[in-house]
Amino acid sequence: MEKQKMLTFVTVEQQSPDKRRAAERKQDFAEIYADYIAEKAREQSSRCSQCGVPFCQSHCPLGNNIPDWLMLTATGRLEEAYELSSATSNMPEICGRICPQDRLCEGGCVIEQSGHGTVTIGAIERYITDTAWDKGWVAQLRPGPDRGQSVGVIGAGPAGLSAAEQLREQGYQVTIYDRHDVPGGLLIYGIPNFKLEKDVVKRRTDRLAAGGITFEMGVDVGVDISFQSLRDRHDAVLVATGVYRARDLEVPGVEADGVHKALDFLIASNRKGMGLSAPAFDSGELDASGKAVVVIGGGDTAMDCVRTAIRQGAKSVTCLYRRDRANMPGSQREVANAEEEGVKYDWLAAPQAVVQKRAGGVKAVRAVRMRLGEPDRSGRQSPQIIAGSEYELKADMVIQALGFDAEDLPARFEERRLEVNRWGRVKTPKSDMMTTLDGVFAAGDIVRGASLVVWAIKEGRDAAVGIDRYLRAKSKAAAQPIRMLRAVN
């Protein structure tokens, strides 16, 4: 095998994995990108400049050692590349598929800044670990010596799964509790198959179960089992529930039949795709087939909704967003993919009302044109209404994709000592991710707010470190002999 030289970016053009034609891919929910073949993965890895200050690594929340595993891939040492990649990430092939690399590692690539086109880091990361699974390099989860202590994890999303894996490797008994019937959180229920096929997630959760992690699915903590009972049952508890409470569109007519929350729409579609019960889809309520669909919002969830509606056979799909393309929070790659598939974007437009039919269903969205004014406190230009610019956009289905907030966990858990901030997110005032309750930790979106999977993995790993230190100290203290104080006469 001929080994590639590095720093070939001046002679080798950037080439992403082949992408299925839009006319073909919008007919199904299969992933849209092909995988690299070995020769192409080596070639594209060799474009890395091996710069002295790796901005790709510093732009990755996990601090992945990207230049080194690119070098190993380029020189044909793929198993070593996998070992290095998996040392800092519990789900590298998942991050390689769904991370917005254009905003993270690839966005910081030095050769991109010099005009040569970024190294295709995400696609190579996916290739490395998919190959590892195929070759049998992904070892079974091997628990450390039994420590005689247990941890309860609330939430089977990426933060909870990552923490559970790290803790099990240290020898703790770990039980994960989740209200849904399949582990994975939004990896399963929120992200469509065309971005992340469910078998990719399932092989991860199957590996955790085979390694001795217990999954208690269909258990809603605070409803089916009390939070206090979990604290009594385990030596430590991790809250990794995510944030699922959708922000509501505050305009007249939003109560009309045909106005839906983004997560309801995505969950129904994903459940149907997995062969699970999805009554609201089967009834047609959450099926976009034959409908004029308007999605309101500009984040990644909105992008998932518009592309799902296309695949369900919508008559038309329009994304309404109050800022322009340059200022939208969603991935630009996702926007480009959606446009190729037939989604229309109505930039600088904000909803004013949902217009209802006499029968009560949705007839249209009344909107108004916007312009960008002075920057707000966050530095983003504030959208302002252009007077007299009202218009109507025909709609049979309206999907609200305005983001998510935290549930009221202190009320749900009947534990008011669990402190939250003004946004309802759980406070972790200590660096070890512990909350204001002794032995209770928190990680992921319930702490950070709705964010990226890679951040959830990072915080799950951080929380596992904090829990391990806490339990080791607790075990050491319990082992100390009780010293009797000498009476003072």
Stockholm file with secondary structure:
# STOCKHOLM 1.0

chainA/1-489         MEKQKMLTFVTVEQQSPDKRRAAERKQDFAEIYADYIAEKAREQSSRCSQCGVPFCQSHCPLGNNIPDWLMLTATGRLEEAYELSSATSNMPEICGRICPQDRLCEGGCVIEQSGHGTVTIGAIERYITDTAWDKGWVAQLRPGPDRGQSVGVIGAGPAGLSAAEQLREQGYQVTIYDRHDVPGGLLIYGIPNFKLEKDVVKRRTDRLAAGGITFEMGVDVGVDISFQSLRDRHDAVLVATGVYRARDLEVPGVEADGVHKALDFLIASNRKGMGLSAPAFDSGELDASGKAVVVIGGGDTAMDCVRTAIRQGAKSVTCLYRRDRANMPGSQREVANAEEEGVKYDWLAAPQAVVQKRAGGVKAVRAVRMRLGEPDRSGRQSPQIIAGSEYELKADMVIQALGFDAEDLPARFEERRLEVNRWGRVKTPKSDMMTTLDGVFAAGDIVRGASLVVWAIKEGRDAAVGIDRYLRAKSKAAAQPIRMLRAVN
#=GR chainA/1-489 SS CCCCCSCGGGTSCCCCCCBCCHHHHTTSCSCSBCCCCHHHHHHHHTTCCCCSSCHHHHTSTTCCCHHHHHHHHHTTCHHHHHHHHHHHCSCHHHHHHHSCTTTTTGGGCHHHHTTSCCCCHHHHHHHHHHHHHHHTCSCCCCCCSCCSCEEEEECCSHHHHHHHHHHHHTTCEEEEEESSSSTTTHHHHTSCTTTSCHHHHHHHHHHHHHTTCEEEETCCBTTTBCHHHHHHHSSEEEECCCCCEECCCCSTTTTSBTEEEHHHHHHHHHHHHTTCCCHHHHTTTTCCTTCEEEEECCSHHHHHHHHHHHHTTCSEEEEECSSCGGGCSSCHHHHHHHHHTTCEEECSEEEEEEEECTTSBEEEEEEEEEEEEEECTTSSEEEEECTTCCEEEECSEEEECCCEECCCHHHHTTCTTSCBCTTSCBCCCSTTCBCSSTTEEECTHHHHCSCCHHHHHHHHHHHHHHHHHHHHHHHHHHHSCCCCCCCCC
#=GC SS_cons         CCCCCSCGGGTSCCCCCCBCCHHHHTTSCSCSBCCCCHHHHHHHHTTCCCCSSCHHHHTSTTCCCHHHHHHHHHTTCHHHHHHHHHHHCSCHHHHHHHSCTTTTTGGGCHHHHTTSCCCCHHHHHHHHHHHHHHHTCSCCCCCCSCCSCEEEEECCSHHHHHHHHHHHHTTCEEEEEESSSSTTTHHHHTSCTTTSCHHHHHHHHHHHHHTTCEEEETCCBTTTBCHHHHHHHSSEEEECCCCCEECCCCSTTTTSBTEEEHHHHHHHHHHHHTTCCCHHHHTTTTCCTTCEEEEECCSHHHHHHHHHHHHTTCSEEEEECSSCGGGCSSCHHHHHHHHHTTCEEECSEEEEEEEECTTSBEEEEEEEEEEEEEECTTSSEEEEECTTCCEEEECSEEEECCCEECCCHHHHTTCTTSCBCTTSCBCCCSTTCBCSSTTEEECTHHHHCSCCHHHHHHHHHHHHHHHHHHHHHHHHHHHSCCCCCCCCC
//
